[in-house]
């Protein structure tokens, strides 16, 4: 009994997940602002820095979650679920940062409507990831379980929307873009942006598994 009292329990994993989710949503909104104001260098750089800031802050949270996993004997959900979820969430912000950097490195000359559409879907996906994560501490409530599963379904639908937008964008790109270098740049950006919704779907699948196992 005394030994059991000395063992660290629970940790603050849900709070750390929630903080990470907030940085995901903030990073996505900053990325969207960056592409909306892409033609204004000062604003473009400002929002790109905000994406970097969100990614760095989220990295610290990921590291803290992994540290707590080593220190905590009894966790609120399975250890593999905690590890898988925080790393999948981190992948989202990594891709947002990568997409921002790719646009700068490739010196993209203009932002297409398809980039804006994919960016908008990415923001919606990221905001729903944040919402789904915020519900994890309350899974003992049936209405919360239902809300979490519904949010995961919404992420799945948004990922399908992103697939359709990218297929249409690729088709239009190869039909209409005459500059080969610009074609290569935009193709890479479309693929990066579509991958953000893929990573959000990965998180949704993990959350769905956690919900079903713990509700």
C-alpha positions as CSV (number, residue, x, y, z in Angstrom):
1,X,0.0,0.0,0.0
2,X,2.8,2.5,1.0
3,X,4.7,1.6,-2.2
4,X,1.5,2.3,-4.3
5,X,1.2,5.8,-2.7
6,X,4.7,6.7,-3.9
7,X,4.0,5.8,-7.5
8,X,3.1,8.8,-9.7
9,X,-0.4,8.5,-11.2
10,X,-2.3,10.0,-14.1
11,X,-0.1,12.9,-14.9
12,X,-1.7,15.8,-16.8
13,X,-1.8,14.1,-20.2
14,X,-5.3,15.4,-21.1
15,X,-4.3,19.0,-20.3
16,X,-1.1,18.6,-22.4
17,X,-3.2,17.1,-25.3
18,X,-5.5,20.1,-25.0
19,X,-2.7,22.6,-25.1
20,X,-1.2,20.8,-28.1
21,X,-4.5,20.9,-29.9
22,X,-4.7,24.7,-29.3
23,X,-1.3,25.1,-31.0
24,X,-2.5,23.0,-33.9
25,X,-5.5,25.2,-34.5
26,X,-3.5,28.4,-34.0
27,X,-0.8,27.2,-36.4
28,X,-3.4,26.3,-39.0
29,X,-5.1,29.7,-38.8
30,X,-1.7,31.4,-39.1
31,X,-0.9,29.3,-42.1
32,X,-4.2,30.2,-43.7
33,X,-3.5,33.9,-43.1
34,X,-0.1,33.5,-44.6
35,X,-1.5,32.2,-47.9
36,X,-4.3,34.7,-47.9
37,X,-1.8,37.6,-47.6
38,X,0.9,35.9,-49.6
39,X,1.4,38.8,-51.9
40,X,2.2,41.1,-49.0
41,X,5.8,40.1,-47.9
42,X,5.7,41.6,-44.4
43,X,2.4,39.9,-43.5
44,X,3.5,36.7,-45.2
45,X,6.6,36.6,-43.1
46,X,4.7,37.5,-39.9
47,X,2.3,34.7,-40.3
48,X,5.0,32.2,-41.3
49,X,6.8,33.1,-38.0
50,X,3.5,32.4,-36.1
51,X,3.4,29.0,-37.7
52,X,7.0,28.3,-36.5
53,X,6.2,29.6,-33.0
54,X,3.2,27.2,-32.7
55,X,5.3,24.3,-34.0
56,X,8.1,24.9,-31.5
57,X,5.7,25.3,-28.6
58,X,3.9,22.1,-29.6
59,X,7.3,20.3,-29.8
60,X,7.9,21.2,-26.1
61,X,4.5,19.7,-25.2
62,X,5.3,16.5,-27.1
63,X,8.6,16.2,-25.2
64,X,6.8,16.7,-21.9
65,X,4.2,14.1,-22.7
66,X,7.0,11.6,-23.5
67,X,8.8,12.5,-20.3
68,X,5.7,12.0,-18.2
69,X,5.1,8.6,-19.8
70,X,8.5,7.5,-18.3
71,X,7.6,9.0,-14.9
72,X,4.0,8.0,-14.5
73,X,3.0,4.5,-13.3
74,X,-0.7,4.6,-13.8
75,X,-1.9,6.5,-16.9
76,X,-5.5,7.6,-17.7
77,X,-5.5,5.7,-21.0
78,X,-3.2,3.1,-22.5
79,X,0.5,4.2,-22.8
80,X,0.6,3.3,-26.5
81,X,-2.5,5.4,-27.1
82,X,-0.9,8.4,-25.4
83,X,2.4,8.0,-27.3
84,X,0.6,7.4,-30.7
85,X,-1.8,10.3,-30.2
86,X,0.8,13.0,-29.2
87,X,3.1,12.0,-32.0
88,X,0.3,12.0,-34.6
89,X,-0.8,15.4,-33.4
90,X,2.8,16.6,-33.7
91,X,2.9,15.4,-37.3
92,X,0.1,17.9,-38.2
93,X,2.1,20.9,-37.1
94,X,5.3,19.6,-38.7
95,X,3.4,19.5,-42.0
96,X,2.0,23.0,-41.5
97,X,5.5,24.2,-40.9
98,X,6.9,22.2,-43.8
99,X,4.2,23.6,-46.1
100,X,5.1,27.2,-45.1
101,X,8.8,26.5,-45.6
102,X,8.3,24.8,-49.0
103,X,6.3,27.9,-50.3
104,X,9.2,30.1,-49.2
105,X,12.0,27.9,-50.5
106,X,10.3,27.3,-53.9
107,X,9.7,31.0,-54.3
108,X,6.1,30.5,-55.4
109,X,5.0,33.4,-57.4
110,X,1.2,33.2,-56.9
111,X,-1.3,31.4,-54.7
112,X,-4.0,29.6,-56.6
113,X,-7.6,29.2,-55.6
114,X,-6.9,25.5,-55.0
115,X,-4.2,26.3,-52.5
116,X,-6.7,28.5,-50.7
117,X,-9.3,25.7,-50.8
118,X,-6.9,23.1,-49.4
119,X,-5.7,25.6,-46.8
120,X,-9.3,26.2,-45.7
121,X,-10.0,22.5,-45.4
122,X,-6.8,22.1,-43.4
123,X,-7.9,24.8,-40.9
124,X,-11.3,23.1,-40.5
125,X,-9.6,19.7,-39.9
126,X,-7.2,21.2,-37.3
127,X,-10.0,23.0,-35.4
128,X,-11.9,19.7,-35.2
129,X,-8.9,17.9,-34.0
130,X,-8.6,20.5,-31.2
131,X,-12.3,20.0,-30.4
132,X,-12.1,16.2,-30.3
133,X,-9.0,16.2,-28.1
134,X,-10.7,18.6,-25.6
135,X,-13.4,16.0,-25.1
136,X,-11.1,13.2,-24.0
137,X,-11.3,13.9,-20.2
138,X,-15.1,13.6,-20.2
139,X,-15.6,10.3,-22.0
140,X,-17.5,8.9,-19.1
141,X,-20.4,11.1,-20.2
142,X,-22.5,9.5,-23.1
143,X,-23.2,12.8,-24.8
144,X,-19.5,13.6,-24.8
145,X,-18.7,10.2,-26.3
146,X,-21.2,10.8,-29.1
147,X,-19.8,14.3,-29.7
148,X,-16.3,13.0,-30.0
149,X,-17.3,10.3,-32.5
150,X,-19.3,12.8,-34.5
151,X,-16.2,15.2,-34.7
152,X,-14.0,12.3,-35.9
153,X,-16.6,11.6,-38.6
154,X,-16.4,15.2,-39.6
155,X,-12.6,15.0,-39.9
156,X,-13.0,11.9,-42.1
157,X,-15.4,13.8,-44.4
158,X,-13.1,16.8,-44.6
159,X,-10.2,14.5,-45.6
160,X,-12.3,13.1,-48.4
161,X,-13.1,16.7,-49.5
162,X,-9.3,17.5,-49.5
163,X,-8.8,14.4,-51.7
164,X,-11.4,15.6,-54.2
165,X,-10.0,19.2,-54.3
166,X,-6.4,17.9,-54.8
167,X,-7.5,15.6,-57.7
168,X,-9.3,18.5,-59.3
169,X,-6.3,20.9,-58.7
170,X,-3.8,18.4,-60.2
171,X,-6.0,18.0,-63.3
172,X,-6.3,21.7,-63.8
173,X,-2.6,22.3,-63.1
174,X,-1.4,19.9,-65.7
175,X,-3.9,21.2,-68.3
176,X,-3.4,24.9,-67.7
177,X,0.0,25.7,-66.2
178,X,2.5,26.4,-69.0
179,X,5.5,27.2,-66.7
180,X,7.1,23.8,-65.9
181,X,8.9,25.1,-62.8
182,X,5.7,26.6,-61.4
183,X,3.9,23.4,-62.1
184,X,6.5,21.4,-60.1
185,X,6.2,23.9,-57.2
186,X,2.4,23.9,-57.1
187,X,2.3,20.1,-57.3
188,X,4.5,19.8,-54.3
189,X,2.4,22.4,-52.3
190,X,-0.9,20.6,-53.2
191,X,0.6,17.4,-52.0
192,X,1.8,18.9,-48.7
193,X,-1.6,20.6,-48.0
194,X,-3.5,17.4,-48.8
195,X,-1.2,15.5,-46.4
196,X,-2.3,17.8,-43.5
197,X,-5.8,16.5,-43.7
198,X,-4.4,12.9,-43.9
199,X,-2.6,13.5,-40.6
200,X,-5.7,14.9,-39.1
201,X,-7.5,11.8,-40.1
202,X,-4.8,9.7,-38.4
203,X,-5.5,11.6,-35.2
204,X,-9.2,11.1,-35.6
205,X,-8.8,7.4,-36.0
206,X,-6.7,7.2,-32.8
207,X,-9.2,9.3,-30.9
208,X,-12.0,7.1,-32.2
209,X,-10.2,4.0,-30.9
210,X,-9.6,5.7,-27.5
211,X,-13.3,6.7,-27.3
212,X,-14.6,3.2,-28.1
213,X,-12.2,1.5,-25.6
214,X,-12.8,3.9,-22.7
215,X,-16.4,5.0,-23.0
